[in-house]
Every structure is written in C-alpha cells, then in structure tokens.
Amino acid sequence: MTKARMNIVLVHGAWGDASHWREVIPLLHARGYHVAAVQNPLTGLADDIDRTSRLIAAQDGPTLLVGHSYGGAVITGAGHAPNVVGLVYVAAFAPDEGESLGSIFARQAPPPGAPISSLTRMASSGSIPKHSSKASVTTSATSMRS
C-alpha cells in the first residue's frame, strides 16, 4: 500500500497574494509535498473562507492548511473540511470559535498614527464559524490530528 502524498494549502495575509509563498513552494515540492497557494480576493472574511474551502475540496487526500497573518483567520474558518488534517499558523491570527478579527483588534488601541486599514474594515465583516472537533489548532510548525 502506498502512502498518500500530503497536500499543503498556503493562505496569504491581507496585504499580499499567493505569490508571497514563491520561496516556500519549491522547498516543499522538493520534499515531496503537493502544494497549492490560494489567491484570495480579500473582499471579506466569508469570501476568503469560501475561496480557500473550494481549493481544499479540490485536493485529493490529506491536506494541511498553513495561514500567515490574516490567513490564520481564513484557515480557522475553512479548516473543518473532512480532508484537513491540521492547521499551521505562521505569525497569524488564531481566533477562537465565534470570535471576529474585529474583536481581536478591539482588545487594545491601535498604535499612534496607525491608519484605519482595509484589514480592519474587512475583519469586521464576520466572525469565525463554529467548526468540528476534527480540525486541530496549533502554533507549532507541524500539526497532525490523531
């Protein structure tokens, strides 16, 4: 019996796009992983979760989600798909169930001179949906659910 090849779906942050993973993708390919980087529209958290969920559904076999910055909120929302085996947060938001990015931002005042950003407006567009216990949330470099 052959071991299924691990899929890795990379999710970019709010001020970037999928090309930000261009240095990481060849390294993961060299180690035998199938890698896809989602190009999220950044029109709202629900839209980005939907786009990421569609890419996850297109993967054949076990899939690890990796989110950077705002991408952490996206993988939290999309990480309950049956083929998702873990979530990796790279300097990323890891909101709790029902928590919004807006509520995370509201925990403290922005630094002096910080502009009201598109991320702040986008973050207020919704909270993280309830997810199944199948998806594990971790801040380690690798995460596999048992």
N, C-alpha and C positions, 0 to 999 in steps of 0.2 A: 504494500500500500504506500502510495506517495503522500508526502506531507503537503498540505495546501500552502500555497505561497501567500504570505501575508500582504495585504493591501494596506497602504498608508495614504490617508487623505489629509492634505495640508490645507489649513484655513488661515488666510491672511488677516491682518488687522485692519483698522478703519482707514488709515491713511496710506494704504498700499494696495497692491493687487497680487495676483498669483505669481507674477514674475519675481517677487521678493524671495521666493523659495528656490531660485535658479541655481544657487550654490549648493543647496542641500539635496536636491533631487538626484543629481548624478552620484553622490555619495551613497544614497540609499539604493539606487539601482545597482551599483557595484556590489552591494551586499545581498542582492537577490530579491529585493522587495519590489512589488508593483506600486508605483507612486502616481498619485494624481493631485493636482493643486486646483482647488475650486476658485473660480473667478466670480466672487460675489458682487452683486450690483450696488451694495451699500445704500439701498433706498429705505431700509428699515430692518430691524432685527428679524421679524417674521419672514420677510423676503429672503434674507440671507440664510436663515434656517431652512427654508424651503429649497433654495438652490443647492445647499450643501446636502440636504436629505436626498435629493434626486441623484447626486453624484454617488452618495453612499449606496443607494439602491442599485446602481449600475455596476457595483463591484461584485466580483464573483469570489466568495469566500470570506474568511475572517478579515475584519477591517479595523485598523487603529486610526483614531482621529487625533490630529495634532493642531492646536489652535494657538495663535500668537496674539497677545493683547486682546482687542475686541473679539478676535476669533475664538477665544475661550468661551465667551457667552454663546457664540454660534454653535460650537461643538456640544456645549451643555444642553442646548435645545434640540440638537439633531442626534444626540448620542444614544437614543433609545431604540434605534433600529436593530433588528434581530442579528444582523451580521457584525455589529460593532462589538469588539472585544475589549476596548479600553479607550480612555481619553487621556491625552497628554497636554498639559498647559505649559506653554513656553512664555514666561513673563506675561501672563494672561489673566483676564478676569475669570473667576470661577464662581459664578453666582449660585446661591442656594435655590432650592425649589421655590417658585413663586416670587423670587427676588428679581428686581429690574436693575439694569445698569444705572438708571436714574437714581434709584435708592442707594446704590453703592457710591455714586458721585456725591450724593447729598450728605454723606457721613461727615464730610469736612468741607470747609470753604475752599474754593479754588485758590491757587497761589496768586499773589498780587500781579495784575497785568495780564492774567490768562484770559484769552478770548473765549466767548461763548462759541463752542465748536459745533460742527455738524455731528460729531460723535455724541455730544450731549443731547442735541435735538433728536438724533436717531435713537439714542438709548432710552429716551422717554416714551418710545413708541410701543413698548410692551414688556411684559415680564417673561421670565423663563417658564415654559410649561412644565407640568408635572411629568416626570419620567419614570420608567420602570426601574426596578432594582437591578436589572441586568447590566446597566452601564456603571462602571466604577469611575469615581472622580479622584484624581491624584495630581500631585505636583511633582512626582518623580519623573525621571527620564523615560521610563517604560512602565506600562500598566497593562496587565492582563487580568481579566476577571477569571475566577476559578470555576 
